[in-house]
Amino acid sequence: MYTEKVMDHFMNPRNVGEIVQADGIGEVGNAKCGDIMRIYLKVDNDIITDIKFKTFGCGAAIATSSMVTDLAKGKSVKEAEQITNKMVAEALGGLPPIKMHCSNLAADALREAINDYQSKKESEQDE
Ligand code: FES
């Protein structure tokens, strides 16, 4: 029921871990299943130079976290903002319909982390 890509990202997730002095952190939870995902960003000159995740969740949530970090790494913050759950699911070769909601977590956590980065940046500029 899962594509080879999903299984690969589930068995060998990329970018697992945390960034101690992250420039942005996003955390989202799924009320339905109780899964939690956290994404950490390191940003340099508006480019996402490093990104890591920690996910307490199902296999599809882990595979989508892994894929979203792969997609966002090296991109500008603006480009990364455009990443949608659909793009993540497509990059994995599709997800079973019942698991589509898991990919929302990944895109949402990335967006939260970007929002956090942007609000930190704005407050630095205000100082
Ligand atoms: Fe919770 Fe997949 S079942 S994110």
Residues whose N, C-alpha, C, O or C-beta is under 5 A from the ligand:
A	BS01	FES	N30 C33 D35 G57 C58 A60 A61 C102
